Amino acid sequence: MAQLADSLVNVPLIVPTTALGYSLALFWGGQDIITNVTVLVIFAHIAFTYPLVVRNVAGAVMEVDPSYEEAARTLGAKPFATFRTVLFPIVRSSVLAGAILAFTRSLGETGATFAVNPDANTMPVYIVNLVESGDFYLAAIAAMVLIMVSFVFMFGIHYIVKGEGGRR
């Protein structure tokens, strides 16, 4: 059973993002539950990036010595308090690393976005449209803006992690 769950986590990494986006659009777009296509685009990006976070966090959690959690429980901590004060501080850097991987993977995605909503105008889709129309100068400027935004975001995460007092 654990191997089945392990394999299911890998499915979004194996399936092409366009196929994943199209299947999400067919399933959720046909329902009357989600009518906003922006929410569908966000679901698509979450669907193909969550394995990156799960893999990082699962690896970190597996390496945590269970005696830390047992000690907290014997001292009277409830399960959520144990997670918040013992487990999460230990795996926080893995959560951030997974978030960075997911962000960078999602940042350049056009296939799933096109499949879910061909009219969506995310920055990568905008750059692709500029290149297809032959406007390479504006495409280069848009790409540089995207790179600068990514750099500022990554620098901010690095600053936050360094501020925790850990060595990184």
Backbone as a ProteinNet text record, in pm:
[ID]
protein_1_A
[PRIMARY]
MAQLADSLVNVPLIVPTTALGYSLALFWGGQDIITNVTVLVIFAHIAFTYPLVVRNVAGAVMEVDPSYEEAARTLGAKPFATFRTVLFPIVRSSVLAGAILAFTRSLGETGATFAVNPDANTMPVYIVNLVESGDFYLAAIAAMVLIMVSFVFMFGIHYIVKGEGGRR
[TERTIARY]
81.5	0	86.4	195.5	283.9	350.2	379.4	442	343.6	215.3	113.7	103.7	101.4	96.1	221.8	335.7	461.3	457.7	401.2	390.7	292	182.9	83.1	138.2	229.6	290.9	375	433	517.7	440.9	313.6	235.8	242.9	223	230.8	369.1	472.9	605.7	625	549.8	564.1	472.1	350.5	250.9	287.6	282.1	308.1	209.6	259.2	176.4	56.9	71.7	-41.5	-154	-117.5	-218.4	-281.9	-200.7	-253.6	-348.7	-309.9	-395.9	-525	-515.4	-634.8	-730.7	-676.2	-763.3	-828	-755.1	-814.5	-923.6	-899.6	-1000.5	-1125.9	-1107.7	-1223.2	-1302.1	-1229.3	-1297.3	-1361.2	-1279.8	-1330.2	-1407.3	-1370.1	-1441.3	-1582.7	-1604	-1737.1	-1828.2	-1771.8	-1850.4	-1896.4	-2000.5	-2043.6	-1984	-1888.8	-1827.8	-1731.4	-1643	-1542.7	-1574.6	-1613.4	-1647.6	-1538.6	-1449.4	-1341.8	-1222.7	-1182.6	-1072.9	-938.3	-926	-801.6	-779.6	-885.5	-875.1	-831.9	-881.4	-839.7	-691.1	-642.5	-499.9	-416.6	-462.4	-391.2	-393.1	-508.6	-516.5	-419.5	-411.3	-320.6	-176.2	-138.3	-0.8	27.9	-69.2	-51.7	-40	-120.1	-122.5	11.5	81.4	207.8	329.1	310.4	425.2	423.9	309.6	306.6	403.3	434.1	531.1	667.7	705.6	835.3	839.4	729.3	721.6	710.8	625.4	603.8	733.7	809.3	935.2	1033.8	1048.6	1141.5	1099.3	972.6	924.6	924	881.9	878.7	1018.5	1116.7	1254.4	1303.9	1269.8	1312.9	1242.1	1113.3	1037.1	1088.2	1124.3	1174.5	1305	1383.8	1512.7	1503.9	1388.1	1372.4	1366.1	1441	1442.1	1307.1	1233.7	1102.5	1107.3	1223.7	1232.1	1201.7	1224.2	1189.1	1038.7	962.3	816.5	766.7	826.4	787.1	813.3	925.7	958.2	855.2	815.7	715.6	581.8	546.2	418.5	421.6	534.3	542.3	540.2	579.3	572.9	435.7	340.8	203.1	162.5	247.6	212.3	108.2	11.3	-89.7	-26.3	-87.1	-26.5	5.9	-85.8	-57.6	55.2	57.9	166.1	299.8	298.5	420.5	468.2	375.1	411.3	466.9	396.9	433.4	566.2	592.4	711.5	830	804.7	914.2	943.4	844.9	868.3	886.6	797.9	804.9	935.7	985.7	1114.5	1229	1222.2	1327.3	1317.5	1196	1178.5	1148.5	1151.8	1117.7	1201.8	1330.5	1415.1	1376.7	1331.9	1286.6	1155.8	1069.2	944.4	976.8	1069.1	1108.5	1175.9	1261.4	1326.6	1223.4	1125.6	1019.1	936.5	910.8	834.9	911.7	1042.3	1124.8	1123.7	1139	1133.6	998.5	891	756.8	737.1	784	770.5	845	969.1	1046.9	991.2	938.1	876.4	749.6	671.3	545.7	568.6	677	702.4	714.9	775	796.5	695	588.4	491.7	397.2	388.8	291.9	193.7	237.7	153.6	23.5	31.1	-90.1	-177.5	-113	-189	-269.1	-204.3	-275.4	-387.8	-363	-463.5	-585.7	-563.7	-675.1	-748.7	-672.5	-733.4	-645.8	-680.8	-598.7	-589.6	-682.2	-681.4	-607.6	-553.4	-480.4	-357	-323.3	-208.7	-110.2	-53.1	52.9	180.1	280.8	404.1	470.7	485.2	544.4	461.8	329.9	243.1	260.3	270.1	291.8	422.9	527.5	657.8	648.2	581.4	564	487.8	382.9	305.5	389.9	475.1	563.3	662.9	718.9	814.1	744.3	623.6	550.1	512.5	490.6	457.2	582.2	700.4	825.5	875.3	816	857	959.8	1080.9	1184.7	1236	1237.1	1284.9	1195.7	1064.3	972.5	975.4	992	1001.6	1124.2	1235.5	1357	1338.8	1272.5	1246.9	1156.1	1050.1	958.8	1032	1119.9	1197.6	1290.5	1352.1	1439.7	1361.3	1241.5	1156.6	1121.9	1087.6	1055.2	1175.2	1292.1	1414.9	1441.5	1422	1444.7	1345	1219.1	1119.1	1156.4	1199.2	1240.7	1360.9	1457	1575.1	1538.6	1451.3	1408.1	1337.1	1251.4	1181	1279.1	1373.4	1471.7	1562.2	1601.8	1684.2	1607.3	1479.1	1396.2	1386.7	1365.6	1361.7	1496.5	1605.2	1739.2	1761.1	1715.8	1729.4	1648.7	1526.9	1442.2	1507.4	1559.5	1622.4	1748.5	1829.1	1950	1915.3	1802.6	1760.6	1719.8	1696.1	1657.3	1777.3	1897.1	2016.3	2076.6	2016.1	2072.2	2183	2264.4	2369.7	2319.7	2325	2277.2	2361.2
-119	0	126.2	123.4	239.5	263.2	153.6	168.6	228	195.1	252.6	402.6	443.9	587.4	657.7	591.8	647.2	666.2	569.2	578.9	686.8	701.3	803.2	944.3	963.2	1094.4	1128.1	1026.7	1049.6	1073.8	1041.5	1051.3	1191.4	1299.2	1430.3	1465	1398.3	1422.2	1349.1	1241.2	1158.1	1205	1241.1	1281.6	1419.7	1438.9	1573.8	1674.9	1794.7	1894.7	1936.5	1931.3	1965	1863.5	1734.6	1630	1643.5	1675.2	1694.4	1814	1923.5	2041.3	2015.2	1942.4	1911.1	1823.1	1722.3	1635	1712.2	1803	1886.3	1976.8	2031.3	2117.2	2036.7	1912.8	1828.3	1794.1	1755	1713.5	1831.4	1931.8	2042.9	2144	2158.9	2253.1	2206.7	2074.9	2021.3	2027.7	2047.3	2059.3	2203.6	2223.2	2360	2409.9	2333.8	2370.2	2487.3	2475.6	2578.5	2646.4	2770.5	2843.5	2943.6	2974.2	3069.2	2994.8	3031.8	2961.2	2989.6	3101.5	3129.6	3025.7	2985.5	2881.5	2750	2719.8	2598.5	2602.2	2717	2730.5	2708.2	2764.1	2744.9	2596.6	2530.3	2386	2307.8	2342.4	2272.5	2288.4	2409.2	2432.5	2359.8	2355.8	2280.8	2131.7	2082.9	1939.5	1889.1	1967.8	1915.4	1958.9	2041.8	2079.8	2018.1	1967.6	1915.7	1800.2	1714.3	1607.2	1660.1	1776.4	1832.5	1867.3	1918.4	1951.7	1823.7	1732.3	1607.8	1529.1	1517.9	1442.5	1504	1636.3	1702.6	1684.8	1710.2	1704.7	1561.1	1466.7	1326.2	1276.4	1313.5	1273.7	1331.2	1456.4	1520	1459.9	1432.2	1375.3	1235.2	1159.7	1023	1022.9	1130.3	1136.5	1190.5	1240.2	1294.8	1179.5	1191.8	1090.2	1093.4	981.1	978.6	1009.1	997.6	1023.5	1169.8	1262.3	1402.4	1417.8	1355.2	1363.7	1289.6	1176.2	1099.6	1179.6	1249.2	1331.1	1442.6	1504.6	1611.1	1556.2	1438.4	1379.7	1339	1286.7	1247.9	1369.8	1484.9	1609	1674.2	1608.4	1655.8	1736.4	1742	1819	1744	1816.8	1759.5	1738.7	1657	1628	1752.6	1848.8	1967.7	2050.3	2060.2	2133.6	2063.9	1932.2	1856.6	1886.3	1887.1	1917.8	2059.7	2155.1	2296.6	2329.5	2268.5	2306.8	2213	2089.9	1994.3	1960	1905.3	1853.9	1965.5	2063.8	2167.2	2246.1	2287.3	2359.1	2274.9	2144.1	2058.3	2047.7	2039.3	2018.9	2148.4	2261.6	2389.2	2416.8	2390	2417.2	2327	2205.7	2117.4	2166.8	2220.9	2278.5	2397.4	2482.8	2597.6	2553.4	2451.7	2401.2	2344.9	2271.6	2220.3	2332.2	2436.1	2550.2	2622.1	2635.2	2698.2	2614.6	2483.2	2395.2	2404.9	2404.2	2413.1	2548	2654.8	2787.8	2796.7	2750.9	2760.7	2669.9	2554.8	2465.3	2527.8	2588.5	2649.1	2778.2	2846.5	2977	2972.3	2868.6	2861.6	2777.4	2738.9	2647.4	2717.5	2662.5	2713.1	2604.5	2478.7	2370.6	2352.7	2338	2318	2443.8	2559.4	2684.2	2695.3	2666	2667.6	2565.4	2446.1	2339.2	2374.4	2437.5	2472.5	2595.2	2696.7	2821	2882.3	2861.1	2915.8	3068.3	3134.1	3280	3336.2	3249.2	3296.5	3372.7	3475.9	3557.5	3566.4	3453.3	3453.3	3504.2	3533.5	3588.6	3492	3362.8	3272.7	3264	3263.5	3260.3	3389.7	3501.4	3630.4	3629.7	3573.7	3567.6	3478.9	3363.6	3275.1	3347	3419.4	3493.9	3601.6	3668.9	3770	3707.4	3593.8	3525.9	3479.1	3423.1	3376.2	3490.3	3609.9	3724.2	3793.3	3745.3	3801.4	3922.6	3954.6	4069.9	4025.5	3997.2	3940.6	4040.2	4168.4	4269.6	4274.2	4282.4	4283.7	4150.9	4041.2	3910.2	3904.7	3960.6	3962.7	4049	4162.7	4250.2	4179.6	4115.3	4043	3929.6	3861.2	3752.9	3808	3923.6	3983.6	4026.2	4080.8	4117.9	3993	3884.7	3759.7	3706.1	3716.2	3672.3	3759	3890.3	3979.6	3952.4	3931	3898.7	3768.3	3669.4	3541.2	3559.5	3641.3	3666.1	3731.8	3831.6	3899.7	3801.1	3715.9	3616.7	3518.6	3467	3371.4	3437.7	3561.1	3633.7	3654.5	3685.3	3701.4	3573.7	3462	3332.2	3304.1	3330.7	3308.4	3395.6	3519.5	3610.9	3562.1	3512.6	3460.8	3340.2	3248.7	3127.4	3162.6	3256	3298	3362.7	3434.7	3500.7	3404.9	3277.6	3177.8	3133.5	3175.4	3139.8	3008.5	2942.4	2816.3	2841.7	2738.4	2754.7	2699.8	2785.2	2746	2814.6
0	0	0	76.3	81.5	-53.6	-124.8	-255.7	-357.2	-343.8	-430.8	-408	-282	-250.5	-300.5	-285.7	-333.7	-485.5	-556.1	-702.4	-744.3	-671.4	-705.4	-691.2	-597.3	-581	-704.1	-769.1	-885.4	-1014.8	-1019.3	-1143.4	-1205.6	-1130.4	-1194.6	-1251	-1202.3	-1257.1	-1389.8	-1410.1	-1529.2	-1641.6	-1607	-1706	-1760	-1892.5	-1946.5	-1888.4	-1860.2	-1793.4	-1878.7	-2010.8	-2096.6	-2078.2	-2072	-2050.8	-1912.4	-1813.5	-1678.4	-1674.6	-1737.1	-1741.7	-1817.3	-1927.8	-2006.2	-1926.9	-1857	-1776.9	-1662	-1600.5	-1495.1	-1551.7	-1670.5	-1733.3	-1767.4	-1814	-1845.3	-1719.7	-1614.1	-1491.3	-1419.1	-1383.2	-1303.6	-1386.2	-1513.8	-1599.1	-1629.9	-1632.2	-1657.5	-1536.7	-1419.6	-1296.6	-1281.5	-1208.7	-1178.9	-1047.6	-994.1	-866.6	-885.1	-985.8	-1009.2	-1142	-1135	-1256.7	-1294.6	-1203.7	-1229.2	-1289.8	-1411.7	-1478.7	-1412.6	-1343.2	-1271.8	-1162.4	-1095.5	-993.5	-1057.5	-1177	-1247	-1283.2	-1324.5	-1356.1	-1229.9	-1118	-991	-951.6	-965.4	-938.1	-1024.9	-1152.4	-1243.4	-1197.6	-1158.9	-1114.2	-982.5	-894.7	-769.5	-799.8	-893.3	-923.8	-976.5	-1058.1	-1109.4	-1028.9	-925.9	-843.6	-703.3	-657.1	-519.4	-495.5	-595.7	-566.5	-525.8	-574.4	-537.3	-389.2	-338	-195.6	-112.6	-157	-81.8	-69.4	-177.4	-173.7	-74.7	-78.1	14.2	159.6	187.5	325.5	377.2	294.6	337.6	372.5	291.7	321.4	452.9	478.1	602.7	723.5	710.4	822.1	855.7	753.4	776.3	855.4	842.5	910.5	1053.2	1093.7	1228.6	1328.6	1432.8	1538.6	1611.8	1612.9	1678.3	1828.4	1888.8	2032.9	2065.6	1969.1	1992.8	2013	1925.5	1936.3	2059.7	2089.3	2207.7	2334.9	2338.8	2456.3	2473.9	2364	2372.4	2420.8	2372.3	2414.3	2561.6	2606.6	2747.9	2839.4	2786.1	2864.4	2857	2787.7	2786.2	2664.1	2563.3	2443.9	2361.3	2311.5	2222.8	2084.7	1998.2	1867.3	1784.1	1777.9	1698.5	1759.6	1891.4	1958.4	1934.6	1933.3	1903.7	1762.4	1668.6	1530.9	1519.6	1580.8	1567.9	1635.1	1751.3	1827.8	1811.2	1764.2	1752.8	1606.1	1537.6	1402.6	1299.6	1298.6	1194.9	1197.1	1313.5	1310.3	1252.3	1268.3	1214.8	1062.9	1009.4	865.2	789.4	856.4	792.6	668	674.2	557.1	440.1	467.3	359.9	298.9	382.5	331	240.8	284.2	202.2	73.2	81.4	-40.2	-137.3	-86.7	-171.5	-232.2	-153.6	-204.4	-314.8	-298.8	-401.7	-528.8	-515.4	-632.7	-702.6	-624.8	-683.4	-752.1	-689	-748	-880.1	-881.6	-1004.8	-1113.6	-1076.9	-1176.4	-1232.4	-1147.3	-1189.5	-1267.8	-1237.8	-1297.1	-1449.1	-1500.8	-1644.6	-1719	-1654.5	-1714.6	-1810.8	-1931.2	-2028.2	-2071.9	-2074.9	-2126.8	-2052	-1920.7	-1840.7	-1842.2	-1843.8	-1846.1	-1975.5	-2088.8	-2217.9	-2221.1	-2164.3	-2168.3	-2083.9	-1970.2	-1882.6	-1933.9	-1973	-2019.3	-2128.3	-2254	-2363.5	-2362.5	-2295.6	-2291.5	-2170.3	-2085.6	-1967.3	-2012.5	-1939.6	-1978.2	-1862.8	-1828.2	-1727.8	-1794.1	-1715.8	-1772.2	-1871.6	-1840.2	-1940.2	-2068.5	-2057.4	-2175.8	-2254.7	-2185.4	-2250.7	-2329	-2268.8	-2336.2	-2460	-2448.7	-2563.8	-2674.7	-2640.6	-2740.5	-2808.5	-2731	-2789.9	-2887	-2850.1	-2938.2	-3065.5	-3051.3	-3169	-3262.9	-3207.2	-3291.7	-3345.9	-3307.2	-3358.7	-3282.7	-3171.1	-3092	-2987.7	-3035.7	-2950.6	-2847.2	-2879.5	-2786.3	-2662.1	-2681.5	-2567	-2491.9	-2565.5	-2500.2	-2409.7	-2456.1	-2374.6	-2250.9	-2266.7	-2151.4	-2051	-2100.3	-2011.3	-1940.2	-2012.4	-1950.3	-1842.7	-1869	-1767.9	-1644.6	-1665.1	-1550.8	-1469.9	-1538.8	-1470.4	-1392.9	-1451.5	-1383.3	-1260.9	-1273	-1158.6	-1046	-1081.1	-979.4	-908.9	-986.9	-928.5	-837.4	-881.1	-799.8	-667.7	-673.1	-550.4	-457.5	-514.5	-435	-370.2	-448.2	-395.1	-291.5	-316.6	-220.3	-89.9	-101	18.6	99.7	31.5	101	167	94.6	150.3	274.3	269.4	382.3	502.1	475.7	583.6	649.2	566	618.4	695.8	645.5	716.9	849.1	853.6	976.1	1085	1048.6	1148.1	1231.1	1190.6	1267.9	1225.4	1127.6	1079.8	981.9	958	860.1	729.1	628.7	494.7	391.9
[MASK]
++++++++++++++++++++++++++++++++++++++++++++++++++++++++++++++++++++++++++++++++++++++++++++++++++++++++++++++++++++++++++++++++++++++++++++++++++++++++++++++++++++++++

